[in-house]
Amino acid sequence: MTHRHPPGAVRITCGLALSAILAAGCASAATTTTTPPTVTTAGSPATTAPATTDPVSGAAPTATAPSRTTTTADSTSTTAPATTTTAAEADPAVIGRLAATVVLVALQGPFLDEDAAAHLVAGGRSVLVSAAVDRLQVRALSSDAACTAGDPVIVAIEQDLGQPPRITGLAAALPGVEEARSMGPGPVADTARTFGDELQSLGVNLNLAPAVDVAAGDDPGAVAGIGAALVGGFGESGVGSAPGHFPGTGRADGGAVIGVSLDDLVARDLVPFEAAVDAGAPMVIVAAALFPAVDPGVPANRSPVVVALLRDSLGFDGVALGEAEGGAAAVEALAAGIDLLLVGDGAAAGPVAREIADAVEEGRLRFGRLAEAAGRVERLASSLARIPCVTGG
């Protein structure tokens, strides 16, 4: 993902019980849940889980920090619900469809290729337009995705401040970083709304932006103001947003290790993410970098401790997105609490989904964790602007 650091003028404070979260994340996952949650899977009625949950391999840790109540697309909740359904209680076909649901395919051309279409038929809900396309191509692509996957479906792009346009021929455009700096949050929100309206008219309903990483010398409150403005503007047009790259990679020195202290992370890097969540961001991109001060040796998008920061400190109950480098990494990411896994092309989607399904059937990943992740993806798809399936002339 491209790192942009748009400043603005808002001061946000993070009220984090960080030591409690880190202690919970590093402790044993042998916890007991006494609240009976409801698990809804794609294409099936909701089922109520038993009252007590026994720990299973792959269970994400429970943080003990106080949680904020957060309103998401169509429900109000605090932290992610626990689930207790086991693989033995689920049909393999259901597991397979849920495994496909949690995989996001990056398309390598201006059309829905055969592998990506097969993935949507198998239960996939989302595609990313990663190659440059024109207006007519993206409209046809989004319609094909809707017709293939059924309703609802997510068609995403990654269009941030100052980036070359992913879709050519648009009437609206996002400003550059310096222009956004001079505009301020209000006009930026108006511009994002106009740009989102045009995306929505073409069948794009999710933007993997803005990057809200705080670079050296940046004012975190200013970054927060512009990031929140973009999130709010897109949201008003029915287009979701996905701020990244949690918990903040802006000060990376050309590598994949972010050597910031915990105090610095809280005081600077988490500030724009809190603002974006408060502005209604339905998705957050979790970085693939290492944060030794948080969870040594574990990439953020496979770290239960990092996900606990996102869930329990910021009260985020939307979709956590991470890149998948293969099936084994995808399983680790899901077990850590990631909900949607980005793969590089349609050919990779099937093998990654199969590895996820195998992990559930073999007991390496809880069925409840998979169902929870797929439920979040379905909820997001249902909350975004609907993409029509247009057939015939």
Secondary structure, 3 states (H helix, E strand, C coil): CCCCCCCCCCCCCCCCCHHHHHHHHHCCCCCCCCCCCEECCCCCCCEECCCCCCCCCCCCCCCCCCCCCEECCCCEECCCCCCCCCHHHCCHHHHHHHHHHCEEEEECCCCCCHHHHHHHHCCCCEEEECCCEEHHHHHHHHHHHHHHHCCCCEEEECCCCCCCCCEECCCCCCCCHHHHHHHCHHHHHHHHHHHHHHHHHHCCCEECCCECCCCCCCCHHHHHHHHHHHHHHHHHCCCEECCECECCCCCCCCCCECCCCHHHHHHHHCHHHHHHHHCCCCEEEECCCECCCCCCCCEHHHCHHHHHHHHHHHCCCCEEEEECCCHHHHHHHHHHCCCEEEECCHHHHHHHHHHHHHHHHCCCCCHHHHHHHHHHHHHHHHHCCCCCCCCCC
